[in-house]
Amino acid sequence: MLTGIHVPLITPFDAAGAVAVDAIEKLGRHVLDEGASGLVALGTTGEVAALDQDERARVIEACARVCAEREVPLTVGVTGNDTRGTAAALRALPSGVSAALVTVPYFLRPGERGVIAHFEALAEESPVPLVIYHIPYRTGQAVSAATLRRLAAHPNIAGVKYATGGVDQDAVDLLGDVPEGFAVLGGDDAVISPMLALGAVGGILASAHLETRSFADLVTAWHTRDVARARDLGRRLARLSAALFAEPNPTVIKGVLHARGLIPTPDVRLPLVPASQEAVTRAASIRL
Ligand SMILES: O=C(O)C1=N[C@H](C(=O)O)C[C@H](O)C1
């Protein structure tokens, strides 16, 4: 089961605008050294929509090298809103991938019966377990706790990255009775602490590029019932996440990582534009 903090790596670009493969490996090793339990390649944070097929393959290869070296899981984002194309992308995943983070079909709004049919069909074909990426403010599609429980019954559906923008009634319902072996991972950085308090087993969090150790400690604190430490850390980390998400993700995170010498440029690809200096300075100044 995926547990702990998994970092959805940003994709660094060099001064010429190309994917900086060395920087991916350096950053991957850095967050794993700081306590992350695994990496996620090609998430929203990795600007997957702005990468061509060849670049996507090189990002996966770089992350796979680091994960193999450290013997930790690599999850790869697979986004699509048609079942046939998404199944083909899953079948094409290279070796070295432990799980696929698959977005609820976006824009089309197929309804919950369609969501069930989509994931059950993909689960039958996928060479790796699926983690459902539920993010309705991006996809436009609701998914209830009942639907997630039904999908959890499939042996090739391993969990959900739950990112509904808050701790809603379905989160409380799902976490009140989590199906055996089904990993509920928080996907909204600012509310990771309450999600862990309710029983989430970890998170896929862009904010954890920074203060990775503290995010990992937050998981441990909730899981070992060290409530005083968990609350305190949770409050501080929520403040950091709010600053990192003050402008579209991952622009601020890239600005701070660049300011700390961890990536060669803070550049993002259009339609994202670089974060304002003010947002970067503010986020970089937050000390836990
Ligand atoms: O790429 C991801 O995975 C994440 N993306 C979210 C987003 O950009 O909305 C944020 C989350 O921290 C992880």
The ligand as an SDF file (V2000), in Angstrom:
LIG
                    3D

 13 13  0  0  0  0  0  0  0  0999 V2000
    0.6390   17.1050   -9.3240 O   0  0  0  0  0  0  0  0  0  0  0  0
    0.0930   16.7450   -8.2850 C   0  0  0  0  0  0  0  0  0  0  0  0
    0.0540   15.5530   -7.9650 O   0  0  0  0  0  0  0  0  0  0  0  0
   -0.5230   17.7480   -7.4190 C   0  0  0  0  0  0  0  0  0  0  0  0
   -1.1830   18.6770   -7.9780 N   0  0  0  0  0  0  0  0  0  0  0  0
   -2.0590   19.5040   -7.2730 C   0  0  0  0  0  0  0  0  0  0  0  0
   -2.4610   20.6580   -8.1090 C   0  0  0  0  0  0  0  0  0  0  0  0
   -1.6220   21.2990   -8.7510 O   0  0  0  0  0  0  0  0  0  0  0  0
   -3.6520   20.9820   -8.1030 O   0  0  0  0  0  0  0  0  0  0  0  0
   -1.4730   19.8880   -5.9770 C   0  0  0  0  0  0  0  0  0  0  0  0
   -1.0290   18.7270   -5.1820 C   0  0  0  0  0  0  0  0  0  0  0  0
   -0.1930   19.1560   -4.1820 O   0  0  0  0  0  0  0  0  0  0  0  0
   -0.3190   17.6920   -5.9840 C   0  0  0  0  0  0  0  0  0  0  0  0
  1  2  2  0
  2  3  1  0
  2  4  1  0
  4  5  2  0
  4 13  1  0
  5  6  1  0
  6  7  1  0
  6 10  1  0
  7  8  2  0
  7  9  1  0
 10 11  1  0
 11 12  1  0
 11 13  1  0
M  END
$$$$
